[in-house]
Amino acid sequence: MTEQQQGSRRDVVAGGIFIAIAALFAIQGSRYEFGTATQMGPGFFPVVLAVLLAIFGAFTMIAGFRKVPEAHDDPVSWRALVLVCLALAIFGAGARPLGLVPVVVICTFMSAMASRKNTVFSAGVMALVMAVLCFVIFKIGLAVTLPTFGPVFGR
């Protein structure tokens, strides 16, 4: 298999995975009341995000079918794969015990370090900026009940 075929196959498979995940979220989200754009129900956000993910997946698949030969595709970045998946697991398991701000700092820092182009300093800045944005949007703007600093920090 040529490098171009291998690269295009990856895009087609990735697009298919995006579409499959989108379908699962759309099915789950459709079990809740949908509402309208002005009176959103609990199913509105997951279904809309699922549709956007499916569209992104379709574009990725189309790009895979139309891919132009390149010099080479990079191998799988295991560092990025492990750090991003670990960050997602930490966010899921640590959001309540750690609180919003610490879990966003940790997960954003880990995700930023998944790229070899980021330095520790730039990853730290990204983590702090993202924590401030999440605090303003989710705690102040949307009044999400997730604690700012969780019980691990004595609050």
N, C-alpha and C positions, 0 to 999 in steps of 0.2 A: 504494500500500500504506500502510495507516495505521501509526502509530507502535506501536500495540499489536500488530499483526500482525508488524511487523518485529522487535520485541522478543521475541515468542514464537517466531518462526522462529529467531532466534539461539539461544535456549535449546534448541530441538529439535535444531538442528545441533550445538551444543556437546555435548549429551547423546549424540548419535550418534557424535561423534568420541571421546568418552570410552569408549563401548562398543566401538568399533573398536580403539582402543589396548589396551583390556582384553583383547579377543579375541586380539590379536597376542601379548601377554605370556603369556596363558594357554596358547596353543599352544606358545610357546617353553619355558615353564616345565614343560609336561607332558612334555617330552622328557627331563627329569631325574627321578631317583627322588623320589617325593613324601614318603614317610615318614609319620609320625604326629605328633600335636600334642606328644607327649613326646620323640619321636626324629625330629626334622625332617630331611628330606632336602634336597638343594639345590633341588628344585623346589617345595617347600612355600611358601616366602615369596613368590616371584613369582606363583604361582597364587592364593594367598589375597589378595594385593594386587590382582590382576587382577579377582577376584570383587568385592572392595570397590569398585573403580573402576567396574565395570559396574553395580553397584547405584547408585552415585552418579550415573552417567550416566542410568540409568533414571529416577531421581527428578528429575533436571534436565529430561529430556524431558517427563515428566508435568507438571512445573511450567510448561514452555513451552506445553503444550496447554491448561492451565488458567489461564494468566496473565490477571490482571485489568488493565484499562487503567490506565496510569500517566501522569503528566504528560509525561514524555519519557524516553527511554533515552539514556544518555551515549554520545558517539561513542567509537570505538575509541581506547584509550590507547596510542599508539605508543611512548611512553616506557617504559611498563610492559612492553609486548610485547618490545621490543628488549632491555631490561635483564634480564628474566627469562630469555629465550632465550640471551643472551650469558653469563649466570651459569651456566646449565646446560652450555653449551659449555666454559666455563672449568673447571668442576668435572670434566667428563669428560676434558679434555685435561691439566689441571693437577694432578690429585690425586696422582699419583706424583712428578712433579718438584718440586712445591711442598710436599707433605705435607698431612696432614689439617687441622691447625690453620690454616695460612695460607689454604688453599683454602676452608675453611668461613667464615673471616672475610671474605674477598673476596666470595664468592658470596652470603652472607647480607646483607652491606652493600649489594651491588648490588640484590638482590631487595627489600630494605627501601626503598631509594631509588626503586623503581618507583612507590611510592605518594607522591603529592604531600603527603599528610598527615604523613609522617615528616620529621623534621629530620635533619641530619647527625649530631647528637649521639645522637638516639634510634636511628638506624640503626647507629651505632657500638656502642652498648650492646647492641642485639640481636645484632650480629655477635659480640661478645665472649662474651656469655652462651651463644649457640649453639655457639661453639667449645669452651667449657668443657664443656657438656653432651655434645657429640659426643666429646670426648676421654675423658670419664668413661665414657660408654656403650660406645663402639666400641673404644677402646684398652685401657682398664682392664677393663671388664665383659666384652666379647666377644673381646678379644685379636685384633682385626683387624690384618692384616699391613701395612696402609698406614702409611708412615712418619709420625711426628708432624710433623717438619720434614724436607722432602725435600732432595735433592742440590743444589738451587738455593741452599739456605742452608748449604751446606758440610757436610752431615751424611750 
